[in-house]
Amino acid sequence: MRKNQKYSKEEMYLAIELWQESGLSQIKFCSREKLSVKTFSYWYKKYKKENRLSVEQNKETPDAFIPVEVSSDRTTAAGKESYGRTELSFPNGVQLSFPAGIDIGQLKSLINL
């Protein structure tokens, strides 16, 4: 694909699906495919919106966070309290890993980055 070229919906949706399978960042994928990041981002927003609507219509998955109950038990290693880690994976491939005992304010600031 080349920059400054108009793409059909089908072409861009295929590119998005290839990107999701590639494991690359959007920037690296666009560079490899000679796509404008701005164009790719535009189509990705449309893709997400369309797929979210189809999921909501099928009611397969909720469009919200799933509540998780975390035990307050702490394991001790060498006399220190250890809370473990929690990982949060977003649909766009972003992964967030943080200590399980993190302050909620810190967590909100990380999510809003």
Buried (B, 14 or more C-beta within 10 A) or exposed (E): BEEEEEBEEEEBBEBBEEBBEEEBEBEEBBEEBEBBBEBBEEBBEBBEEEEEEEEEEEEEEEEEEEEEEEEEEEEEEEEEEEBEEBEBEEEEEEEEEBEEBEEEEEBEEEEEE
